[in-house]
Every structure is written in structure tokens, then in C-alpha cells.
């Protein structure tokens, strides 16, 4: 979101991107027991039926229907070492600090 907030909103493509990227964003609060109620429209959008998976994605949490999550993970028949090298291999270590 920090990078998105730096985009020039006077550039139409940036504005269109921001609008689509943040579509459906909702602020939710925990109840007194520490539970979070996922709004029904987001449950329907994500296809959440009963069991959920909370997946940590660096600085965000993804909420998935358990069966859909397992299917996506199983379908990713990619050698993780090869994927890591392709995605992160060209990043200079100094850039990560």
C-alpha cells in the first residue's frame, strides 16, 4: 500500500489500477472474544464455505476456503527452488536491507 499511495493519481492508468486493486477492501474489527467476522459478500467472492486457511503473505494475511487453497497449492507443480531463483535471484542483497 505504501507503493500504491505513491502513484500519481492524475495518471488514468494509475487511478484505474488503484480502484481495481482496492475493490472490495473492508475494514473489520475483532469482537470481544478476538474473532473476526468476514463479511458475507467477501465469503461469497472467495467461495468460502466452512473451513478457512489463513495464509501469511509477508505483511498481509490471505483468507482462503480450505479446499480451494489446497487445490491451488497442489496445482502449483513448480519446483520451488527454481521459482525462488527466478523471482528473487536477480535482487541485490543490498536492496533487501
Phi and psi restraints in degrees (value plus and minus 20) as a CYANA .aco file:
   2 UNK   PHI     -81.7   -41.7
   2 UNK   PSI     -62.3   -22.3
   3 UNK   PHI     -88.5   -48.5
   3 UNK   PSI     -59.9   -19.9
   4 UNK   PHI     -84.1   -44.1
   4 UNK   PSI     -59.2   -19.2
   5 UNK   PHI     -85.5   -45.5
   5 UNK   PSI     -38.6     1.4
   6 UNK   PHI    -107.1   -67.1
   6 UNK   PSI     -29.3    10.7
   7 UNK   PHI     -87.7   -47.7
   7 UNK   PSI     124.0   164.0
   8 UNK   PHI     -94.6   -54.6
   8 UNK   PSI      93.7   133.7
   9 UNK   PHI     -93.1   -53.1
   9 UNK   PSI     -29.6    10.4
  10 UNK   PHI    -104.0   -64.0
  10 UNK   PSI     -25.4    14.6
  11 UNK   PHI    -114.0   -74.0
  11 UNK   PSI      98.7   138.7
  12 UNK   PHI     -74.6   -34.6
  12 UNK   PSI     -63.9   -23.9
  13 UNK   PHI     -80.8   -40.8
  13 UNK   PSI     -59.9   -19.9
  14 UNK   PHI     -82.7   -42.7
  14 UNK   PSI     -65.9   -25.9
  15 UNK   PHI     -82.5   -42.5
  15 UNK   PSI     -62.9   -22.9
  16 UNK   PHI     -82.2   -42.2
  16 UNK   PSI     -63.4   -23.4
  17 UNK   PHI     -81.6   -41.6
  17 UNK   PSI     -68.6   -28.6
  18 UNK   PHI     -79.1   -39.1
  18 UNK   PSI     -63.9   -23.9
  19 UNK   PHI     -81.2   -41.2
  19 UNK   PSI     -65.8   -25.8
  20 UNK   PHI     -91.3   -51.3
  20 UNK   PSI     -59.6   -19.6
  21 UNK   PHI     -83.2   -43.2
  21 UNK   PSI     -56.3   -16.3
  22 UNK   PHI    -118.1   -78.1
  22 UNK   PSI     -16.6    23.4
  23 UNK   PHI     -79.3   -39.3
  23 UNK   PSI     112.1   152.1
  24 UNK   PHI      64.8   104.8
  24 UNK   PSI     -21.7    18.3
  25 UNK   PHI     -85.3   -45.3
  25 UNK   PSI     113.5   153.5
  26 UNK   PHI    -155.7  -115.7
  26 UNK   PSI     122.9   162.9
  27 UNK   PHI    -112.0   -72.0
  27 UNK   PSI     106.6   146.6
  28 UNK   PHI    -144.6  -104.6
  28 UNK   PSI     136.5   176.5
  29 UNK   PHI    -142.5  -102.5
  29 UNK   PSI     135.3   175.3
  30 UNK   PHI    -101.1   -61.1
  30 UNK   PSI     127.1   167.1
  31 UNK   PHI    -104.5   -64.5
  31 UNK   PSI    -196.1  -156.1
  32 UNK   PHI     -82.2   -42.2
  32 UNK   PSI     -42.2    -2.2
  33 UNK   PHI    -113.5   -73.5
  33 UNK   PSI     -15.9    24.1
  34 UNK   PHI      62.2   102.2
  34 UNK   PSI      -3.2    36.8
  35 UNK   PHI    -114.0   -74.0
  35 UNK   PSI     130.8   170.8
  36 UNK   PHI    -136.1   -96.1
  36 UNK   PSI     107.7   147.7
  37 UNK   PHI    -111.2   -71.2
  37 UNK   PSI     100.7   140.7
  38 UNK   PHI    -104.1   -64.1
  38 UNK   PSI     103.4   143.4
  39 UNK   PHI     -75.5   -35.5
  39 UNK   PSI     122.8   162.8
  40 UNK   PHI     -76.0   -36.0
  40 UNK   PSI     -60.0   -20.0
  41 UNK   PHI     -84.5   -44.5
  41 UNK   PSI     -54.1   -14.1
  42 UNK   PHI     -93.8   -53.8
  42 UNK   PSI     -55.2   -15.2
  43 UNK   PHI     -81.7   -41.7
  43 UNK   PSI     -63.3   -23.3
  44 UNK   PHI     -85.0   -45.0
  44 UNK   PSI     -64.0   -24.0
  45 UNK   PHI     -80.4   -40.4
  45 UNK   PSI     -62.2   -22.2
  46 UNK   PHI    -104.1   -64.1
  46 UNK   PSI     -27.9    12.1
  47 UNK   PHI      50.8    90.8
  47 UNK   PSI       8.5    48.5
  48 UNK   PHI     -97.1   -57.1
  48 UNK   PSI     104.3   144.3
  49 UNK   PHI    -128.9   -88.9
  49 UNK   PSI     -71.2   -31.2
  50 UNK   PHI    -161.9  -121.9
  50 UNK   PSI     -88.2   -48.2
  51 UNK   PHI    -109.2   -69.2
  51 UNK   PSI     123.5   163.5
  52 UNK   PHI    -142.7  -102.7
  52 UNK   PSI     139.0   179.0
  53 UNK   PHI    -140.8  -100.8
  53 UNK   PSI     110.9   150.9
  54 UNK   PHI    -118.8   -78.8
  54 UNK   PSI      98.3   138.3
  55 UNK   PHI    -133.3   -93.3
  55 UNK   PSI     102.8   142.8
  56 UNK   PHI     -98.8   -58.8
  56 UNK   PSI     104.7   144.7
  57 UNK   PHI    -144.0  -104.0
  57 UNK   PSI      57.1    97.1
  58 UNK   PHI      40.2    80.2
  58 UNK   PSI    -116.4   -76.4
  59 UNK   PHI    -128.8   -88.8
  59 UNK   PSI      -2.2    37.8
  60 UNK   PHI    -153.3  -113.3
  60 UNK   PSI     143.9   183.9
  61 UNK   PHI    -137.9   -97.9
  61 UNK   PSI     107.5   147.5
  62 UNK   PHI    -115.9   -75.9
  62 UNK   PSI     119.8   159.8
  63 UNK   PHI    -134.6   -94.6
  63 UNK   PSI      99.9   139.9
  64 UNK   PHI    -142.5  -102.5
  64 UNK   PSI     131.5   171.5
  65 UNK   PHI     -85.9   -45.9
  65 UNK   PSI     112.6   152.6
  66 UNK   PHI     -74.9   -34.9
  66 UNK   PSI     -68.5   -28.5
  67 UNK   PHI     -85.0   -45.0
  67 UNK   PSI     -60.5   -20.5
  68 UNK   PHI     -85.5   -45.5
  68 UNK   PSI     -60.3   -20.3
  69 UNK   PHI     -81.7   -41.7
  69 UNK   PSI     -69.0   -29.0
  70 UNK   PHI     -82.0   -42.0
  70 UNK   PSI     -56.8   -16.8
  71 UNK   PHI     -85.3   -45.3
  71 UNK   PSI     -65.0   -25.0
  72 UNK   PHI     -82.3   -42.3
  72 UNK   PSI     -62.9   -22.9
  73 UNK   PHI     -84.9   -44.9
  73 UNK   PSI     -63.8   -23.8
  74 UNK   PHI     -85.8   -45.8
  74 UNK   PSI     -54.1   -14.1
  75 UNK   PHI     -94.8   -54.8
  75 UNK   PSI     -38.2     1.8
  76 UNK   PHI    -101.4   -61.4
  76 UNK   PSI      51.2    91.2
  77 UNK   PHI    -103.6   -63.6
  77 UNK   PSI      37.3    77.3
  78 UNK   PHI    -132.9   -92.9
  78 UNK   PSI     118.2   158.2
  79 UNK   PHI     -86.3   -46.3
  79 UNK   PSI      95.7   135.7
  80 UNK   PHI     -80.9   -40.9
  80 UNK   PSI     -55.9   -15.9
  81 UNK   PHI     -82.3   -42.3
  81 UNK   PSI     -62.4   -22.4
  82 UNK   PHI     -85.1   -45.1
  82 UNK   PSI     -62.0   -22.0
  83 UNK   PHI     -83.9   -43.9
  83 UNK   PSI     -64.4   -24.4
  84 UNK   PHI     -81.0   -41.0
  84 UNK   PSI     -62.4   -22.4
  85 UNK   PHI     -84.2   -44.2
  85 UNK   PSI     -62.4   -22.4
  86 UNK   PHI     -86.0   -46.0
  86 UNK   PSI     -62.3   -22.3
  87 UNK   PHI     -99.7   -59.7
  87 UNK   PSI     -63.0   -23.0
  88 UNK   PHI    -129.1   -89.1
  88 UNK   PSI     -29.5    10.5
  89 UNK   PHI     -85.2   -45.2
  89 UNK   PSI     -44.7    -4.7
  90 UNK   PHI    -118.1   -78.1
  90 UNK   PSI     -12.0    28.0
  91 UNK   PHI    -109.1   -69.1
  91 UNK   PSI     105.9   145.9
  92 UNK   PHI     -89.5   -49.5
  92 UNK   PSI     117.5   157.5
  93 UNK   PHI     -76.7   -36.7
  93 UNK   PSI     -54.3   -14.3
  94 UNK   PHI     -83.8   -43.8
  94 UNK   PSI     -48.7    -8.7
  95 UNK   PHI     -88.6   -48.6
  95 UNK   PSI     -44.7    -4.7
  96 UNK   PHI    -102.1   -62.1
  96 UNK   PSI     -32.3     7.7
